[in-house]
Amino acid sequence: MNSGGGAAAAGATRPAGERCISRPSASAPGASRAAVLRPGIAGRRSRPGEALLLLALICPLASCAKRGPPSGGPPDLEPPRVVSTFPDSGAARVPRDARISITFSEGMEPRSTNESVSLAPPVEILRQRWSGRTLTLELAQPLAPSHTYTLIIGGQAHDRHGNAFGAGATVVFSTADTFPAGVIAGRVDARGFEARGTSLWCYDVGRGHAPDSTARDFDAIGFADAKGSFRVEGLTVPGRYRLWAFADLDGNRSYEPSRDILDPVDTTFALDPGHPHVEGLTLRVINPRAPARVKGAVLDTLGDTQGVVRVFAVSEADTTKRIVTDVENEGGFHLELEPGLWWLRAYRDRDKNRLWNRGEEPASEVLGIRVQPADDIKDVVLVLQRPRGVP
């Protein structure tokens, strides 16, 4: 079709029964454009029913073109929250056949949320049903009489936009006539990992069995927040309890000895009616695989400005492990070293090949330091000296 006029291009053909007409172009007065009309349509006045039928066909197509909220606007980065539960935390006289419900601040991704919800002591969840933002749990058996339970919402749950629930949350309730008064609270001093989300598993010593990390058979639980603060509530008084700190560093909701942290607290906590609360605890938990941070300074009074001053560290256990770092303009340096014995030396790398040329480049005496996991070692001082025999 010719874009400039009404005549068809030379050699163009049309199917039999079609005819070409020209209409003025709206964009160029006086110009014309070609259109192909089908037999039986051109020159015939349309009936009202045909217009309605055409409109009925077009409207569904238009409505299907775009669904969902309009594009644009800031992304949702806010983590979800629990806005209400049944039972409430601290509730007593909870019916043994109660259905437990959790309402979130926004729509949740069902699979991750379902997998993150559990009860302690363990109770089998028969069904999980969603209605909007509310999750309802149907239990496989009635709750035990005169017993305290902790509903756990793990931090791996996330909303429909991928925002994680975060540190986790607990709801503690009881089927007894009164809610137990026992509390153990404090702060996790996390070394070599983030305290937020660390679980505090609480075991009743009176049960007389060793904790099983695979069964997750703890009697109560608390979670540390971003500052490490935790609180375990609803403990029966009198009673004696042990705590274990569990950091799920790989986020798979189970204890993996090669990656996670499961650290028992040596103290047994005794609660009685006169002293139902133990608070103000500080629990230091160390990641055994975390590197140590070593900070120090290099003193250089030789007046040499050629090359670059560096510090290197060599592992005593494996001499192929060699870490090199540049010294800052003010003389400071920092290293991250795996646990073990390391040998440190500072030197002026005149040819910038990151290797110390003994006898030619100034260097410090070698210094040995033994580092523990997550150590924070400061004030290491290395002094550059001229090579022996060099004035």
SVG drawing of the C-alpha trace seen along z (x, -y; Angstrom):
<svg xmlns="http://www.w3.org/2000/svg" viewBox="-30 -20 107 59">
<polyline fill="none" stroke="black" stroke-width="0.4" points="0.0,0.0 1.4,-3.4 1.8,-5.6 1.6,-8.8 -1.6,-8.6 -4.8,-6.7 -3.5,-4.8 -2.2,-1.2 1.4,-0.5 2.2,0.8 1.7,4.5 -0.3,4.8 -3.2,7.2 -6.3,7.6 -8.5,10.6 -11.5,10.9 -14.5,9.0 -12.5,6.4 -12.4,2.7 -10.1,-0.1 -11.4,-3.5 -9.6,-6.6 -10.4,-8.8 -8.7,-12.0 -5.9,-11.6 -6.4,-13.3 -2.7,-14.1 -2.2,-15.6 -5.1,-17.7 -5.7,-16.9 -3.8,-13.6 -5.6,-10.3 -5.1,-6.8 -6.3,-3.4 -8.5,-1.0 -9.7,2.5 -13.4,3.1 -14.9,6.6 -17.9,7.5 -21.2,7.0 -19.8,4.4 -19.0,1.3 -21.9,-1.0 -24.3,0.7 -25.7,-1.1 -25.0,0.8 -27.8,1.9 -28.0,1.0 -27.7,4.6 -24.4,5.0 -22.9,2.0 -23.9,3.5 -22.5,6.9 -19.2,5.3 -19.0,3.3 -19.7,6.5 -16.8,8.2 -14.4,5.4 -15.0,4.7 -13.9,8.1 -10.8,7.9 -10.0,4.4 -10.6,5.6 -8.2,8.5 -5.4,6.4 -4.2,5.4 -4.9,6.8 -3.6,6.1 -2.6,2.8 -1.2,0.0 2.5,0.0 4.8,-2.5 5.1,-3.7 7.7,-2.7 8.4,1.0 7.1,2.6 10.2,3.1 8.4,3.2 8.6,6.5 5.2,8.1 4.0,8.0 1.6,10.1 -1.4,7.8 -3.5,10.3 -3.7,13.9 -6.1,16.3 -5.3,17.1 -3.7,13.9 -0.2,14.1 -0.6,14.6 -4.0,16.1 -5.2,18.8 -8.1,21.2 -7.6,21.8 -10.0,24.5 -8.2,27.8 -9.9,28.1 -9.1,24.5 -8.3,23.5 -5.3,21.2 -5.3,18.2 -2.7,15.6 -3.5,12.4 -0.7,10.6 -0.3,7.0 -0.3,7.9 -0.7,10.9 1.8,13.7 3.4,16.2 1.6,19.4 4.4,22.0 7.1,20.2 4.7,19.1 3.2,22.6 6.6,24.1 7.6,21.4 4.7,22.0 5.0,24.6 4.1,25.3 6.3,26.1 6.0,28.6 5.5,30.2 1.8,30.7 1.0,32.0 -0.7,29.5 -3.4,31.3 -4.4,28.5 -3.4,24.9 -6.1,22.8 -5.8,19.3 -8.5,16.6 -7.0,13.3 -4.3,12.3 -5.3,14.9 -3.8,18.3 -5.8,20.9 -4.3,24.0 -6.3,27.2 -4.5,29.5 -4.4,33.3 -5.1,33.8 -6.5,31.7 -4.1,29.6 -3.0,31.2 -4.8,30.0 -3.1,27.5 -0.3,27.1 1.6,24.1 2.3,23.8 4.3,21.5 3.2,20.7 6.3,20.0 6.3,17.8 9.8,18.2 11.7,15.5 11.8,17.4 8.2,16.5 7.8,13.8 5.1,11.7 4.1,11.8 6.7,9.2 9.5,11.3 10.0,9.4 11.1,11.7 9.2,11.7 12.6,11.1 13.5,12.1 10.6,14.4 7.8,14.1 6.1,16.1 2.7,16.3 2.5,18.1 -0.8,19.4 -2.0,21.9 -4.9,24.4 -4.5,23.9 -6.7,21.7 -3.9,19.1 -1.0,18.2 2.4,19.3 4.5,16.5 8.0,17.8 10.2,15.6 13.9,15.9 15.1,12.8 18.4,11.2 20.6,10.4 22.6,12.5 26.2,11.2 26.7,12.5 30.3,12.9 30.9,13.5 27.3,13.5 24.1,11.4 22.1,11.8 18.8,11.0 16.7,14.2 18.7,16.4 16.4,18.9 16.6,19.5 15.4,23.1 14.2,23.6 14.1,27.1 12.4,28.2 15.2,30.0 12.4,31.9 11.6,33.9 15.0,35.7 16.1,36.2 18.8,34.7 17.8,32.1 17.5,33.4 18.5,30.8 16.9,32.8 13.5,33.2 13.2,29.5 11.4,30.8 12.0,27.7 9.3,26.7 9.4,23.0 11.3,20.6 12.3,17.0 13.9,15.0 16.6,12.4 15.9,9.0 18.3,6.8 19.9,5.7 20.1,9.3 17.4,8.9 15.2,12.0 12.4,13.1 11.1,16.6 7.7,16.5 5.1,18.8 7.4,21.1 5.8,23.1 6.8,22.1 8.4,23.7 10.7,25.2 14.3,25.6 15.3,24.7 18.2,24.9 18.8,22.7 20.3,23.5 21.1,20.8 20.5,21.8 21.6,19.6 20.2,20.9 22.9,19.3 22.0,21.2 18.3,20.5 17.0,24.0 15.2,24.3 17.3,27.3 20.6,27.7 23.5,28.3 26.7,28.8 29.0,27.7 27.2,24.3 25.0,23.4 25.5,22.6 23.9,24.6 25.5,23.5 24.2,24.7 24.2,22.3 26.0,23.9 23.7,22.5 20.5,24.1 17.9,21.4 15.7,22.1 12.4,20.3 10.2,20.3 7.1,18.3 9.3,15.8 11.5,15.3 9.6,16.2 11.7,14.0 15.4,14.3 16.3,11.2 19.4,9.2 21.3,12.2 24.1,11.8 24.8,14.9 27.9,14.8 27.6,17.0 30.6,17.4 30.5,18.6 33.4,21.2 34.0,20.6 34.1,16.7 37.4,15.1 39.2,12.8 39.6,9.1 43.2,7.9 44.0,4.2 47.3,2.4 49.8,-0.1 53.2,-0.1 55.8,-2.5 58.1,-3.7 60.9,-6.2 63.3,-5.3 62.2,-8.1 61.8,-5.8 58.9,-6.6 59.5,-4.1 56.9,-1.4 54.1,-0.5 54.1,0.6 52.2,3.9 51.5,6.4 51.4,10.2 50.2,13.0 51.1,16.7 49.2,19.5 51.3,21.8 49.0,24.8 49.1,24.2 51.8,22.1 50.0,21.8 47.5,19.6 49.0,16.1 47.1,12.9 48.5,9.6 47.0,6.1 48.1,2.6 48.9,0.2 46.8,-3.0 48.3,-6.4 48.2,-7.0 50.0,-3.7 47.0,-1.6 46.1,1.9 43.5,4.5 43.2,8.2 40.6,11.0 42.3,14.3 40.9,17.8 41.3,19.3 44.8,20.5 48.4,19.3 49.6,16.7 52.9,15.0 52.8,11.3 55.4,9.1 55.3,5.6 57.6,4.7 58.1,2.0 57.2,3.5 59.5,1.4 58.9,3.3 55.2,3.7 55.2,7.5 53.4,8.3 56.4,10.4 59.1,9.5 62.6,9.5 64.8,10.4 68.0,8.4 66.7,5.6 63.4,4.4 62.9,2.9 60.7,5.2 59.7,5.6 60.5,8.5 58.1,11.4 55.3,11.4 53.3,14.5 49.7,14.2 47.2,16.9 43.6,15.9 40.4,17.4 37.0,17.4 35.5,13.9 38.4,12.4 38.8,8.6 42.6,8.0 43.8,4.4 47.0,2.4 49.3,4.7 52.5,2.7 55.1,3.6 58.3,1.5 60.0,1.3 63.8,1.8 66.5,1.7 67.8,5.0 70.9,6.2 74.1,4.8 72.3,1.9 73.1,-1.5"/>
</svg>
